[in-house]
Amino acid sequence: MKRIAMALAVSTALTLVPQPGKSGAAGAKATAAPSVVQSISQQDKQEGAKAHPQLVAEFGGAMSGPQTAYVEGIGKTIAVQSGLSNARGDFTVTLLNSPVNNAFAIPGGYVYVTRQLVALMNNEAELAGVLGHEVGHVAARHAAKRQSAATRNSIIGVLGAVLSGALLGDSSLGQLGQQVFSRGSQLLTLQYSRGQETEADNLGIEYLRRARYDPRAMSTVLQSLAAQNALEARLMGTTGRVPAWASTHPDPASRVRAALVRAGTGASGVLNRDAFLSAIDGLTYGDDPKQGIVEGRKFVHPELRLGFEAPAGFYLVNGTRSVAVSGQSGKADFTTASYAGDLDGHVRTVFAGLAGQGQAAITPQAIQRTTVNGLPAAYGMARVQGSSGQLDVVVFAYEFSKSQAFHFVGITQAGSAAALNSLYASMRRLPASEVANVRPRKLQVVTVRNADTLQSLAARMAYDDARMDRFLVLNGLSSTSRLTAGQKVKIVTY
């Protein structure tokens, strides 16, 4: 939920990274890009340039500095292996300030990866492999093949689903839930077919070979992504969460095996592990305080000075313009909208915006006024027919000033609206002392000492739960892994 108030108001490669003919610190000579170059069309360039600002905004903005320059250099090196162009300048590689594990590319030479996904990787070859996979989708024109003729020229259409669809899936909350959660949520990459994902993996592996990277890196990064997905699902107590980059078709385990077979178990090449770890040391990890922070079931936003807590059994997903609250007994969406001092009118306006095009308006019962933790509040409820039964829809709004209000939209099965009552009652204004104590997490690369063990290093992770599991997944290790003095590993600190 980044910079909400602002959103309402306005509704270079480093020499250390591979250059043409080189591959990272090892300086291994890369094979030339394919001689038959499919030049990026002018139309693709224009559409990509038009879509780029929106995509960057949807994923938390673009990062800058040495870490960005490093990622950009790797991305351009691998992109020229695709045959789309042999000019590095034809590609724009963006490191996104997002806590979501994601990467994607769009026609026109635009390639994106989130800082969270970069933090999960363990060497430069893995980064090149992920970016190569995404460029492979573009080179194989998978998006165009997945689109209907009516949307074929829309790059935004290429990106397909919004977070709402992934969160709600085919649940009993039905199409109304899709409508509610589609407002202001983060975009996801298009869900490609099983064959297209396999083809993109294979193309990424081929690009790694051409750039003299170890092609087995595609398999290891897929393994890390699968492990991260599984860990997050366990921590949230659900398997129905947002699918990340590694969980698309085919299933992660078979995808890891297939990538290793394709690369060859005896393959070799540049990994550049130490250079990669040095480059990402200090990278912001998890939520950026400027976008609000999720801590278990709690959400706090130090800039907006607000916070709330989800009921037991629910989990939070911090999106671009909203925070999704999801559980077995209901869903809720927290966001904001233009406000002119009329709280009752604000609730009615939100209800009016819930109905899809061509659908009957949703009219709430009488608007009720109350006070929540000192905040003026208003709420209303409407009962509507969902795809598999009746639903209760609640809009609960809070006035923070005469020009600023925030609200929840909650959806439950009919008669179960009380499941979200504690959520609505938890909204509060943060005191200055609490705002001052909000700290971002960051990635820290440390060198293993003789006395260090998996347990001692995991104990340094800046979490209250699952420290060992988080440490192992972050470093691509297992509980039986042996550490050696001088080895570099990642931990998460404040």
C-alpha positions in Angstrom: 0.0 0.0 0.0 2.6 2.5 -1.1 2.2 6.3 -1.0 -1.6 6.2 -0.9 -2.0 9.9 -0.3 0.2 10.8 -3.2 -1.6 8.3 -5.5 -4.8 10.1 -4.7 -3.3 13.5 -5.5 -2.1 12.5 -8.9 -4.8 9.5 -9.1 23.6 2.2 -16.8 25.7 -0.9 -16.6 28.5 -1.1 -14.1 31.9 -2.1 -15.3 31.9 -4.9 -12.7 29.1 -6.7 -14.5 29.3 -8.6 -17.8 29.9 -6.5 -20.8 29.7 -7.7 -24.4 32.3 -10.4 -24.8 32.7 -10.9 -21.0 30.9 -12.7 -18.2 31.2 -11.3 -14.7 34.3 -11.1 -12.6 35.7 -14.3 -14.1 36.0 -12.5 -17.4 35.0 -15.6 -19.4 34.4 -14.8 -23.0 30.7 -15.0 -23.9 29.5 -16.4 -27.3 28.1 -13.8 -29.5 24.3 -13.3 -29.7 22.6 -15.1 -32.5 23.6 -13.7 -35.9 19.9 -13.6 -37.0 18.6 -10.7 -35.0 14.9 -10.0 -34.7 15.0 -6.3 -34.2 12.5 -5.0 -31.7 9.7 -3.4 -33.7 8.9 0.3 -33.4 5.4 -0.6 -32.3 6.7 -2.7 -29.5 9.0 0.0 -28.4 6.2 2.6 -28.4 3.8 0.3 -26.5 6.5 -0.8 -24.0 7.5 2.9 -23.3 3.8 3.7 -22.7 3.3 0.7 -20.3 6.6 1.1 -18.5 5.7 3.9 -16.1 2.5 2.2 -15.0 4.2 -1.1 -14.4 7.0 0.5 -12.4 4.3 2.3 -10.3 2.3 -0.9 -9.8 5.4 -2.6 -8.3 6.6 0.0 -5.8 8.7 2.1 -8.1 12.2 1.7 -9.6 15.2 1.4 -7.4 18.5 3.3 -8.1 22.1 3.1 -7.1 24.9 0.5 -7.4 22.6 -2.5 -6.8 20.3 -1.4 -9.7 23.3 -0.8 -12.0 24.5 -4.3 -11.2 21.2 -6.0 -12.0 20.8 -3.9 -15.1 24.1 -5.0 -16.4 23.4 -8.7 -15.9 20.0 -8.3 -17.5 21.3 -6.6 -20.6 24.1 -9.2 -21.0 21.6 -12.1 -20.9 18.9 -10.3 -23.0 21.2 -9.8 -26.0 21.6 -13.6 -26.1 17.9 -13.9 -27.0 18.2 -12.8 -30.6 15.7 -9.9 -30.0 18.5 -7.5 -30.5 22.3 -7.5 -30.2 22.4 -4.0 -28.9 22.5 -3.7 -25.1 20.9 -0.2 -25.4 17.7 -1.7 -26.8 16.9 -3.2 -23.4 15.6 -1.5 -20.3 16.2 -3.5 -17.1 14.4 -2.3 -14.0 15.0 -3.4 -10.3 11.6 -2.9 -8.6 11.1 -1.8 -5.0 8.7 -4.7 -4.3 8.5 -7.3 -1.5 6.9 -9.8 -3.9 8.9 -12.5 -5.6 8.3 -11.7 -9.2 10.0 -11.1 -12.6 8.5 -10.4 -16.0 9.3 -8.9 -19.4 7.2 -7.1 -22.0 7.7 -6.5 -25.7 9.8 -3.5 -26.5 12.9 -4.7 -24.6 11.6 -4.1 -21.0 12.7 -6.5 -18.3 11.8 -6.3 -14.6 12.7 -8.1 -11.4 11.8 -7.3 -7.8 14.4 -6.8 -5.1 12.7 -9.6 -3.1 13.3 -12.1 -5.8 16.9 -10.9 -6.2 17.5 -11.4 -2.5 16.4 -15.0 -2.7 19.1 -15.8 -5.3 22.5 -17.1 -4.4 24.7 -16.2 -7.4 24.9 -14.2 -10.5 24.0 -17.1 -12.8 20.7 -17.5 -11.0 19.8 -13.8 -11.6 20.8 -14.2 -15.3 18.7 -17.4 -15.5 15.5 -15.7 -14.1 15.9 -12.7 -16.4 16.7 -15.0 -19.3 13.5 -17.0 -18.7 11.4 -13.8 -18.8 13.1 -12.6 -22.0 12.5 -16.0 -23.4 8.7 -15.5 -23.0 9.0 -12.4 -25.1 11.3 -13.9 -27.7 8.9 -16.8 -28.2 6.0 -14.4 -28.4 4.1 -16.3 -25.7 2.1 -13.3 -24.6 0.7 -12.8 -28.1 -0.2 -16.4 -28.4 -2.1 -16.2 -25.1 -4.0 -13.1 -25.9 -7.2 -12.9 -27.9 -7.2 -10.9 -31.1 -9.1 -8.2 -29.4 -6.3 -7.5 -26.9 -3.3 -8.5 -28.9 -1.9 -5.0 -29.2 -2.3 -4.1 -25.6 0.9 -4.7 -23.5 -1.0 -4.1 -20.3 -3.4 -6.8 -21.4 -0.4 -9.1 -21.7 0.1 -9.0 -18.0 -3.3 -10.5 -17.4 -4.5 -11.2 -14.0 -4.6 -8.9 -10.9 -3.8 -10.0 -7.4 -7.5 -10.3 -6.6 -8.0 -13.3 -8.9 -5.0 -15.1 -7.5 -6.1 -14.5 -3.9 -9.7 -15.4 -4.3 -9.4 -18.0 -7.0 -12.6 -19.9 -7.5 -13.7 -19.6 -3.9 -17.2 -19.3 -2.8 -16.9 -15.5 -2.6 -17.3 -15.6 -6.4 -17.3 -12.8 -8.9 -18.1 -10.0 -6.5 -14.9 -10.7 -4.6 -13.0 -10.5 -7.9 -14.6 -7.1 -8.5 -13.7 -5.8 -5.0 -10.2 -6.9 -5.0 -9.4 -5.8 -8.6 -9.3 -2.2 -7.5 -5.7 -1.0 -7.1 -4.1 -4.4 -6.6 -0.8 -5.4 -8.0 -0.5 -6.9 -11.4 0.9 -10.3 -11.9 2.5 -11.8 -14.9 0.4 -13.6 -17.4 -0.1 -17.3 -16.4 1.5 -19.1 -19.3 0.7 -22.6 -20.3 2.8 -25.6 -19.2 4.5 -25.9 -22.6 5.3 -22.1 -22.6 6.8 -22.2 -19.2 9.0 -25.2 -20.2 10.0 -23.4 -23.4 11.0 -20.3 -21.5 13.0 -22.4 -19.0 14.8 -24.0 -21.9 15.5 -20.7 -23.6 16.8 -19.2 -20.4 19.2 -22.2 -20.0 20.4 -21.7 -23.6 21.0 -18.0 -22.9 23.0 -19.0 -19.8 25.2 -21.2 -22.0 25.8 -18.5 -24.6 26.8 -16.1 -21.8 29.2 -18.7 -20.3 27.1 -19.0 -17.1 26.5 -22.4 -15.4 23.2 -23.5 -17.0 22.4 -25.5 -13.9 21.6 -22.2 -12.1 18.1 -22.3 -13.7 17.4 -25.5 -11.7 18.8 -24.1 -8.4 16.9 -20.9 -8.5 13.7 -22.7 -9.3 14.3 -24.9 -6.3 14.8 -21.9 -4.1 11.6 -20.3 -5.4 9.6 -23.5 -4.8 11.0 -23.7 -1.3 10.1 -20.1 -0.6 6.6 -20.6 -1.8 6.1 -23.7 0.4 7.5 -21.8 3.4 5.2 -18.8 2.9 2.2 -21.1 2.5 3.1 -22.9 5.8 3.6 -19.6 7.6 0.2 -18.4 6.4 -1.5 -21.7 7.1 -2.8 -21.9 3.6 -2.0 -23.3 0.2 -4.3 -20.9 -1.7 -2.0 -17.9 -1.7 -0.7 -15.8 -4.6 1.3 -18.0 -7.0 4.8 -16.7 -7.3 7.1 -17.0 -10.3 8.2 -20.6 -9.5 4.7 -22.0 -8.9 3.4 -21.7 -12.4 2.9 -24.8 -14.6 4.4 -27.3 -14.5 4.6 -28.1 -10.8 7.8 -26.9 -9.1 9.4 -30.3 -8.4 9.1 -31.5 -12.0 10.2 -28.1 -13.3 13.4 -28.2 -11.2 14.2 -31.7 -12.4 13.5 -30.9 -16.0 15.7 -27.8 -15.9 18.6 -29.8 -14.4 18.3 -32.5 -17.1 18.2 -29.8 -19.8 21.2 -28.1 -18.4 23.1 -31.4 -17.9 24.2 -32.6 -14.5 27.8 -32.3 -15.5 27.5 -28.8 -16.9 29.8 -26.0 -15.7 30.2 -22.3 -16.1 30.5 -19.1 -14.3 28.4 -18.6 -11.1 30.0 -15.4 -9.7 28.6 -16.1 -6.2 30.9 -13.8 -4.3 30.5 -10.8 -6.7 26.7 -11.3 -6.6 26.5 -11.4 -2.8 28.7 -8.4 -2.5 26.5 -6.5 -4.9 23.2 -7.3 -3.0 24.6 -6.8 0.5 22.3 -4.2 2.2 19.4 -4.7 -0.1 16.0 -3.8 1.5 14.2 -7.0 2.5 10.5 -7.5 2.9 8.2 -4.4 3.2 9.6 -0.9 2.7 8.3 1.3 5.6 7.3 3.9 3.0 4.8 1.3 1.7 3.6 0.0 5.1 4.9 -3.1 6.9 3.2 -6.4 7.5 4.3 -8.1 10.7 2.4 -11.4 11.0 -1.3 -10.3 11.3 -0.4 -6.7 12.0 -0.1 -3.9 9.4 1.4 -0.5 10.2 2.1 2.4 7.9 4.4 4.9 9.6 4.0 7.6 7.0 0.2 7.5 7.1 0.4 6.8 10.9 -2.2 4.1 10.9 -2.3 0.4 11.8 -4.7 -2.5 12.2 -4.6 -6.3 13.0 -6.2 -9.2 11.1 -8.3 -11.7 13.0 -6.7 -15.1 14.0 -6.5 -17.4 11.0 -6.2 -14.5 8.5 -3.1 -13.3 6.7 -2.2 -10.0 5.0 -0.8 -9.2 1.6 0.5 -5.7 1.2 -0.4 -4.5 -2.3 0.3 -1.4 -4.3 -2.7 0.6 -3.4 -4.4 -1.7 -1.0 -3.9 -4.4 1.7 -5.7 -7.7 1.2 -6.9 -9.6 4.3 -7.6 -13.2 3.6 -8.9 -16.2 5.6 -11.2 -19.2 5.3 -14.2 -17.3 6.7 -13.9 -14.1 4.7 -11.9 -11.6 2.7 -11.3 -7.9 3.2 -9.6 -5.1 1.3 -8.1 -2.0 2.9 -7.6 1.1 0.8 -8.6 4.8 0.4 -10.5 7.0 -2.0 -11.2 10.7 -2.5 -12.8 12.2 0.5 -14.5 15.6 1.0 -15.6 15.4 4.7 -18.8 13.4 4.3 -18.2 10.0 5.9 -21.7 8.6 5.1 -21.4 9.7 1.5 -18.0 8.0 1.4 -19.5 4.7 2.4 -22.2 5.0 -0.2 -19.7 5.9 -2.9 -17.6 2.8 -2.1 -20.7 0.6 -2.4 -21.6 2.2 -5.7 -18.2 1.3 -7.1 -18.5 -2.4 -6.2 -21.0 -3.4 -8.9 -19.5 -4.4 -12.2 -20.5 -3.0 -15.5 -24.0 -3.9 -16.3 -24.7 -5.2 -12.8 -27.3 -3.8 -10.4 -26.1 -1.3 -7.9 -25.3 -2.6 -4.4 -27.4 -0.6 -1.9 -26.4 -0.8 1.8 -28.7 -0.9 4.7 -28.8 2.2 6.9 -25.4 3.8 7.4 -24.3 3.5 11.1 -22.0 6.0 12.8 -19.5 5.1 15.6 -16.1 5.8 16.9 -13.2 3.4 16.7 -10.2 4.1 18.9 -11.0 7.8 18.8 -11.5 7.9 15.0 -14.9 8.9 13.6 -16.2 5.9 11.6 -19.2 4.9 9.6 -20.3 1.5 8.2 -23.0 -0.2 6.2 -23.8 -3.7 5.1 -25.6 -5.2 2.1 -26.6 -8.7 1.3 -26.0 -9.8 -2.3 -26.3 -12.9 -4.3 -22.9 -14.5 -5.0 -22.0 -17.3 -7.5 -22.6 -19.9 -4.9 -24.9 -18.3 -2.3 -25.6 -15.1 -0.5 -22.9 -12.9 0.7 -22.6 -10.1 3.3 -20.6 -7.1 2.1 -19.5 -4.5 4.7 -17.9 -1.1 4.0 -16.3 0.3 7.1 -14.7 3.8 6.8 -12.6 5.9 9.1 -12.0 9.7 9.0 -8.4 10.6 9.7 -8.9 14.3 8.7 -11.5 16.3 6.8 -9.7 15.5 3.6 -8.6 11.9 4.2 -10.5 8.7 4.9 -9.6 5.0 4.7 -11.9 2.0 4.4 -12.3 -1.7 4.5 -14.5 -3.7 2.1 -15.3 -7.0 3.8 -16.9 -10.0 2.2 -18.2 -13.1 4.1 -20.9 -15.7 3.6 -24.3 -14.5 4.6 -24.6 -14.4 8.4 -20.9 -14.5 9.0 -20.0 -10.8 8.9 -19.0 -10.8 12.5 -15.8 -12.8 11.5 -14.3 -9.5 10.5 -15.5 -7.4 13.4 -12.2 -7.5 15.3 -10.5 -6.2 12.1 -12.7 -3.2 11.9 -12.3 -2.5 15.6 -8.5 -2.6 15.4 -8.0 0.4 13.2 -6.0 3.1 15.1 -3.8 6.1 14.7 -0.2 5.3 15.4 1.5 7.4 18.2 4.8 9.1 17.3 6.7 6.7 19.6 5.5 3.7 17.6 6.2 5.4 14.3 9.8 6.0 15.4 10.3 2.4 16.2 9.3 1.0 12.8 12.4 -0.4 11.2 13.0 -1.8 7.8 14.7 -5.2 7.3 17.7 -5.5 5.1 19.8 -8.3 3.7 23.2 -8.7 5.3 26.0 -10.9 3.8 28.2 -12.4 6.5 31.3 -14.6 6.5 31.0 -17.9 8.4 33.4 -18.2 11.3 34.8 -21.4 12.8 32.3 -21.4 15.6 29.2 -20.6 13.5 26.5 -23.2 13.0 23.2 -23.3 11.1 21.5 -22.7 14.5 23.7 -19.7 15.5 23.3 -18.0 12.2 19.6 -18.6 12.0 19.2 -17.1 15.5 20.4 -13.8 14.0 17.4 -13.6 11.6 15.2 -10.6 12.4 12.0 -12.6 12.9 10.1 -14.0 15.8 9.1 -17.2 14.0 10.6 -19.9 11.7 14.1 -18.4 11.9 15.8 -21.7 10.9 13.4 -22.3 8.0 13.8 -18.7 6.7 17.6 -18.9 6.9 17.8 -22.2 5.1 15.5 -21.2 2.3 17.2 -17.8 1.9 20.5 -19.5 1.3 19.4 -22.6 -0.6 20.5 -24.9 2.2 19.0 -27.9 3.9 19.0 -28.9 7.6 21.9 -31.3 6.8 24.1 -28.7 5.0 27.6 -28.2 6.4 29.1 -24.8 6.7 32.8 -24.0 6.2 34.7 -21.1 7.6 35.1 -18.3 5.1 31.8 -19.2 3.3 29.4 -16.3 2.7 25.7 -16.5 3.7 22.8 -14.2 3.9 20.9 -13.2 7.0 18.0 -10.7 7.4 18.6 -8.0 10.0 17.1 -4.6 11.0 
